[in-house]
Amino acid sequence: MTTPKPLNYWDYIRVEELLTLQRGLAPSDAEISNDEVMFITVHQVYELWLKLILRELTAARDLFKRDHVAEQELSGAVRGLKRMTTIFRVANQHWEVMETLTTREYLGFRDKLMGASGFQSAQLRQIEILFGLDERARIPLGVEPSYIAALRAHDGRPSPALARVEKSLADKPTFKETIEQWLFRTPIDGVGPTAKDADAALERFIARCTRSYEHTVDATMARALSITSVDGDKVRLRERYGRERNALAEFLAADGDVRRRRVRCAMVFIETYRELPLLAWPRELLDAIVEVEQLFVIFRQRHARMVERVIGRRTGTGGSAGVDYLDKTALEYRIFRDLWAVRTLQMPRSAAPELERADFYGFKSG
């Protein structure tokens, strides 16, 4: 049996190869400025972070696309999502390194980048696709007819970036779709979607949850009105609380979409009874998903502010609207909107309606 050779750090990490990659278009990084080397390095680091996020997101999607996900496997999914959150948080700090670049220093090499753009980051597009961004929600870049077209080489030929993104588009389902499938299967009041009395159990939950929620809003409105002396303010408060009072019923109605209705009910159910032992990991999972999306939104916002600080509101090197485009994506690229909406519809633990079959969600002993 051959004895394995001792391993060196530089061989395992491929340090020498790695350190040759920060030269841009020059034969050597010795021929470009420190500013440009920093610019290249930071973007390469981002691509490595995106690689890790994509791997974790793929693993989570693959878990939830199964027909059955064991309760003990949820902790691993949450751990992966927490890793994604941490990566985004650390990546957001890296914009500070970019901000050490002054406008004039950047203008010294910016012309080299004409035609290239961060919009051509295939991995960022892959994350958006896998996470579940609706293709119909995409914001036009302003020059290319679509983000797919922007991934082609300038002579129209396919590129490695295009191949990556096209592969992701064909790789279904998305993470959002698998989470919604998992939520659809969630037993509500101990009754799953295939049970004979599934519809009746769902209606009972909706009725008593809506009553409790409306009572909570009515009580809050009464307190608000009791400390308001101006008649005009009272009118406005009644209008606002009136809309809020109807919000849960409208949310659970889901515009008549039967499947989405059950998915939304599952979200509300898990959040309403989140202290129950069997719902401990499901609620952690939903919280982790919201946290990942929150940090993703912050990533976009932080990117936009860095760009504005360094180059203002110039046209982007790829011909886009630059900061305006980045700001729009930060505002409009939201994927798990229903999970965010549930935050508005929660009620105090003391106001939660009594749970049917509470023993179903407790710990079971042999």
MARLUMGU-459331 format. One line per 8 residues: number of its first residue (from 1); their letters; for each residue x, y, z of C-alpha. Coordinates in Angstrom, 1 decimal, always signed. Each point is the difference from the previous one (the first is absolute). Example, Ala and Ser with C-alpha at 12.3 -4.5 7.8 and 13.67 -1.06 7.14 Angstrom:
1) AS) +12.3/-4.5/+7.8; +1.4/+3.4/-0.7
This chain:
1) MTTPKPLN) +0.0/+0.0/+0.0; +1.4/+3.4/-1.1; +0.5/+2.5/+2.8; -1.7/+3.3/-0.9; +2.4/+2.9/-0.3; -0.2/+2.8/+2.5; -2.2/+2.9/-1.3; +1.1/+3.6/-0.2
9) YWDYIRVE) -2.4/+2.9/+0.6; +1.0/+1.7/-3.3; -0.7/-3.1/-2.0; -3.5/-0.6/+1.6; -1.1/+3.7/-0.3; +1.8/+0.5/-3.4; +1.5/+3.2/+1.3; +2.5/+0.6/-2.8
17) ELLTLQRG) -2.7/-0.5/-2.7; -2.5/+2.2/+2.0; +2.5/+2.9/+0.3; +0.4/+0.2/-3.8; -3.6/+0.8/-0.7; -0.1/+3.7/+1.1; +1.6/+1.4/-3.2; -3.1/+0.9/-2.0
25) LAPSDAEI) +1.1/+0.5/-3.6; +3.6/+0.5/+0.8; +2.7/-2.7/-0.3; +0.8/+0.5/+3.7; -1.6/+1.8/+2.9; +3.3/+1.9/+0.4; -1.1/+2.0/-3.1; -3.2/+1.4/+1.5
33) SNDEVMFI) -0.7/+2.2/+2.9; -0.8/-1.1/+3.6; -3.4/+1.5/-0.5; -0.8/-2.2/-3.0; +1.4/-3.1/+1.8; -2.2/+0.8/+3.0; -3.0/+0.4/-2.4; +0.6/-3.4/-1.6
41) TVHQVYEL) +0.7/-1.7/+3.3; -3.2/+1.2/+1.7; -2.1/-1.2/-3.0; +1.7/-3.4/+0.0; -0.7/-0.3/+3.7; -3.6/+0.7/-0.7; -0.2/-2.7/-2.6; +1.5/-2.5/+2.5
49) WLKLILRE) -2.6/+1.0/+2.6; -2.8/-0.3/-2.7; +1.3/-3.5/-0.7; -0.4/-1.1/+3.6; -3.5/+1.6/+0.2; -1.0/-1.8/-3.2; +1.2/-3.4/+1.4; -1.9/+0.4/+3.2
57) LTAARDLF) -3.1/+1.2/-1.8; +0.1/-3.0/-2.4; +0.4/-2.4/+3.0; -3.0/+1.5/+1.7; -2.1/-0.1/-3.2; +1.0/-3.7/-0.5; -1.1/-0.8/+3.5; -3.4/+1.6/-0.3
65) KRDHVAEQ) -0.9/-1.4/-3.4; -0.3/-3.4/+1.5; -3.5/-1.3/+0.6; +0.8/-0.3/+3.7; +2.4/+2.0/+2.1; +0.7/-1.5/+3.4; -0.2/+2.3/+3.0; +3.6/-0.7/+1.0
73) ELSGAVRG) +1.2/+1.2/-3.4; -1.4/+3.5/+0.5; +2.9/+1.0/+2.3; +2.5/-0.6/-2.8; -2.0/+2.1/-2.4; -0.2/+2.8/+2.6; +3.8/-0.2/+0.6; +0.6/+0.4/-3.8
81) LKRMTTIF) -2.3/+3.0/-0.1; +1.8/+1.5/+2.9; +3.3/-0.5/-1.8; -1.5/+1.9/-3.0; -1.1/+2.8/+2.4; +3.5/+0.3/+1.5; +1.6/+0.1/-3.5; -2.3/+2.8/-1.1
89) RVANQHWE) +0.7/+1.9/+3.2; +3.8/-0.4/-0.4; -0.3/+0.9/-3.7; -1.9/+3.2/+0.8; +3.0/+1.1/+2.0; +2.3/-0.5/-3.0; -1.6/+3.0/-1.7; +2.0/+2.0/+2.5
97) VMETLTTR) +3.1/-1.2/-1.7; -1.3/+1.2/-3.4; -0.8/+3.4/+1.6; +3.7/+0.6/+0.7; +0.1/+0.6/-3.8; -0.5/+3.7/-0.8; -1.9/+1.1/-3.1; +3.1/+1.4/-1.7
105) EYLGFRDK) +2.0/-3.2/+0.7; -2.8/-2.1/-1.5; -0.2/+2.2/-3.0; +3.6/-0.7/-0.6; -0.8/-3.6/-1.2; -3.8/+0.0/-0.5; +0.1/+0.4/-3.7; +1.7/-3.5/-0.2
113) LMGASGFQ) -3.3/-1.4/+1.3; -2.3/+1.4/-2.7; -2.4/-2.7/-1.1; +0.6/-2.1/+3.1; -2.4/+0.2/+2.9; -0.9/-1.6/+3.3; -3.3/-0.9/-1.7; +2.0/-2.6/-1.7
121) SAQLRQIE) +0.7/-1.9/+3.2; -1.6/-3.3/-0.8; +0.1/-1.2/+3.5; -2.1/+2.9/+1.3; -2.6/-0.8/-2.7; +0.1/-3.7/+0.9; -0.7/+0.8/+3.7; -3.0/+2.2/-1.1
129) ILFGLDER) -1.3/-2.8/-2.2; +0.5/-2.8/+2.5; -1.4/+2.1/+2.9; -3.2/+0.5/-2.0; +0.0/+3.5/-1.5; -2.9/+0.2/-2.5; +1.4/+0.6/-3.5; -2.9/+2.3/-0.6
137) ARIPLGVE) +1.2/+2.3/+2.8; +3.4/+0.7/-1.5; +0.9/+3.6/-0.6; +1.4/+0.8/-3.4; +3.7/+0.9/-0.1; -0.6/+2.9/-2.4; +2.3/-1.1/-2.9; -0.4/-3.7/-0.6
145) PSYIAALR) -3.4/-1.4/-0.8; +0.3/-2.4/+3.0; +2.4/-1.1/+2.7; +0.5/-3.2/-2.1; +1.2/+2.1/-3.0; +2.4/+1.8/+2.3; +1.7/-3.3/+0.8; +1.0/-0.6/-3.7
153) AHDGRPSP) +3.4/+1.1/-1.2; -0.1/+3.3/-1.9; +0.1/-1.8/-3.3; -3.1/-1.9/+0.9; +1.7/-3.3/+0.8; -1.0/-2.1/+3.0; +2.2/+0.5/+3.1; +0.8/-2.1/+3.1
161) ALARVEKS) -2.2/+2.4/+2.0; -2.9/-0.6/-2.4; +0.4/-3.8/+0.3; +0.0/+0.2/+3.8; -3.2/+2.1/+0.1; -1.8/-2.1/-2.7; +0.8/-3.1/+2.1; -1.5/+1.6/+3.1
169) LADKPTFK) -3.1/+1.0/-1.9; -0.5/-3.6/-1.0; +0.7/-1.3/+3.5; -3.4/-0.2/+1.6; -1.6/+0.4/+2.5; +1.2/+3.2/+1.6; +0.7/+0.2/+3.7; -3.2/+2.1/+0.5
177) ETIEQWLF) -2.1/-2.7/-1.8; +1.4/-2.8/+2.2; -0.7/+2.0/+3.2; -3.6/+0.6/-1.1; -0.3/-3.7/-0.8; +1.2/-0.8/+3.5; -2.3/+2.6/+1.6; -3.0/-1.4/-2.0
185) RTPIDGVG) +0.6/-3.4/+1.7; +0.2/+1.5/+3.5; -2.8/-1.5/+2.2; -2.3/+2.8/+1.2; -1.7/-0.9/+3.3; +1.6/-3.4/-0.5; -1.7/-0.6/-3.4; +2.0/-0.3/-3.2
193) PTAKDADA) -1.1/+1.1/-3.5; -1.0/-3.6/-1.1; -2.2/-0.8/+3.0; -3.8/-0.3/-0.6; -0.7/+2.9/+2.4; +2.9/+2.2/-1.2; -2.3/+2.7/-1.5; -2.2/+0.1/+3.1
201) ALERFIAR) +3.0/+0.2/+2.3; +1.5/+2.8/-2.0; -3.3/+2.0/+0.1; -0.2/-0.4/+3.7; +3.5/+1.3/+0.5; -0.6/+2.9/-2.3; -3.2/+0.9/+1.8; +1.3/+0.0/+3.5
209) CTRSYEHT) +3.4/+1.6/-0.9; -1.8/+2.8/-1.8; -2.3/+0.6/+2.9; +2.9/+0.2/+2.4; +2.0/+2.3/-2.3; -3.0/+2.3/-0.5; -0.6/+0.2/+3.8; +3.7/+0.9/+0.5
217) VDATMARA) -0.2/+2.8/-2.6; -3.2/+1.3/+1.5; +1.5/+0.1/+3.4; +3.1/+1.9/-1.3; -2.2/+2.4/-1.9; -2.1/+0.7/+3.2; +3.2/+0.8/+1.9; +1.3/+2.3/-2.8
225) LSITSVDG) -3.4/+1.8/-0.2; -0.1/+0.5/+3.8; +3.1/+2.1/-0.1; -0.9/+2.0/-3.1; -2.0/+3.2/+0.5; -0.1/+1.4/-3.6; -3.0/-1.2/-2.0; +1.9/+0.0/-3.2
233) DKVRLRER) +2.6/-2.2/+1.4; -2.6/-2.4/+1.3; -1.5/-0.3/-3.5; +3.4/-0.8/-1.5; +0.7/-2.5/+2.8; -3.3/-1.8/-0.6; +0.8/-0.2/-3.7; +3.5/-1.4/+0.6
241) YGRERNAL) -1.1/-2.5/+2.6; -2.9/-1.0/-2.2; +2.4/-1.0/-2.8; +2.2/-1.8/+2.5; -3.0/-1.8/+1.4; -0.7/-1.5/-3.4; +3.6/-0.8/-0.9; +0.1/-3.6/+1.4
249) AEFLAADG) -3.2/-1.1/-1.7; +1.1/+1.5/-3.3; +3.4/-1.6/+0.3; -1.4/-3.5/+0.7; -2.5/+0.4/-2.8; +3.0/+0.0/-2.4; -2.2/+1.4/-2.8; -1.7/-3.3/-0.3
257) DVRRRRVR) +3.2/-2.1/-0.6; -0.8/-3.2/+2.0; +3.6/-1.2/+0.1; +1.5/+3.4/+1.0; -2.8/+0.3/+2.6; +1.3/-3.1/+1.8; +3.6/+1.2/-0.3; -0.8/+3.3/+1.6
265) CAMVFIET) -2.1/-1.7/+2.7; +3.1/-2.1/+0.8; +2.1/+3.1/+0.4; -2.5/+1.6/+2.3; -0.4/-3.3/+1.9; +3.7/-0.5/+0.6; +0.4/+3.6/+1.2; -3.1/-0.1/+2.2
273) YRELPLLA) +1.0/-3.1/+1.8; +3.8/+0.3/-0.3; +0.7/-1.0/+3.6; -1.3/-3.6/-0.6; +2.9/-2.5/+0.0; -0.8/-1.5/-3.4; -0.1/+3.5/-1.5; +3.3/+1.1/+1.5
281) WPRELLDA) +2.1/-0.8/-3.1; -2.6/+1.0/-2.6; -0.2/+3.5/+1.6; +3.8/+0.2/+0.1; +0.0/-0.9/-3.7; -2.5/+2.8/-0.9; +2.0/+2.5/+2.1; +3.2/-1.0/-1.7
289) IVEVEQLF) -1.5/+0.4/-3.5; -1.2/+3.5/+0.9; +3.5/+0.8/+1.4; +1.7/-1.1/-3.1; -2.2/+2.1/-2.2; +0.4/+3.0/+2.3; +3.8/-0.3/-0.3; -0.3/-0.4/-3.8
297) VIFRQRHA) -2.0/+3.2/-0.1; +2.5/+1.8/+2.1; +2.8/-1.4/-2.3; -1.7/+1.7/-2.9; -0.6/+3.2/+1.9; +3.6/+0.1/+1.2; +1.2/-0.6/-3.5; -2.0/+2.9/-1.3
305) RMVERVIG) +1.3/+2.4/+2.7; +3.6/-1.0/-0.7; -0.4/+0.6/-3.7; -1.6/+3.4/+0.6; +2.8/+0.9/+2.4; +2.8/-1.0/-2.5; -1.4/+1.1/-3.4; -3.3/+1.8/+0.8
313) RRTGTGGS) -2.8/-0.5/-2.5; +2.0/-0.5/-3.2; -1.2/-2.4/-2.6; +1.4/-3.5/+0.8; +2.9/-1.5/-1.8; -2.4/-2.5/-1.5; -2.3/+2.8/-1.2; -2.6/-0.3/+2.8
321) AGVDYLDK) -1.6/+2.7/+2.1; +2.5/-0.8/+2.7; -1.1/+1.0/+3.5; -3.6/+0.4/-1.1; -0.1/-3.6/-1.2; +1.6/-1.3/+3.2; -2.4/+1.9/+2.2; -3.0/-1.4/-1.9
329) TALEYRIF) +1.2/-3.6/+0.4; +0.5/+0.6/+3.8; -3.6/+1.3/+0.3; -1.8/-2.4/-2.4; +1.9/-3.3/+0.0; -1.8/-1.7/+2.9; -0.7/-3.8/-0.2; -1.6/-1.1/+3.2
337) RDLWAVRT) -2.6/+2.8/+0.2; -2.5/-2.2/+1.8; +2.4/-0.8/+2.8; +0.6/+3.7/+0.5; -3.7/+0.7/-0.1; -0.6/-2.4/+2.9; +1.9/+2.3/+2.3; -2.9/+2.5/-0.3
345) LQMPRSAA) -2.5/-2.7/+0.8; +1.4/-1.5/+3.1; -1.7/+0.4/+3.4; +1.2/-0.2/+3.6; +0.4/-3.5/+1.4; -2.8/+0.8/+2.5; -2.4/+0.7/-2.8; +0.7/-3.1/-2.1
353) PELERADF) -3.1/-2.2/-0.4; -0.1/-3.3/+1.7; +1.7/-2.7/-2.0; -1.9/-3.1/-1.1; +2.0/-3.3/+0.6; +2.8/+1.8/+1.9; +1.4/-3.4/+1.0; +0.9/-0.6/-3.7
361) YGFKSG) +2.7/+2.7/+0.2; +1.5/-1.0/+3.4; +2.9/-2.2/+0.8; -0.9/-3.7/-0.1; +1.6/-2.5/+2.3; +0.3/-3.7/-0.6
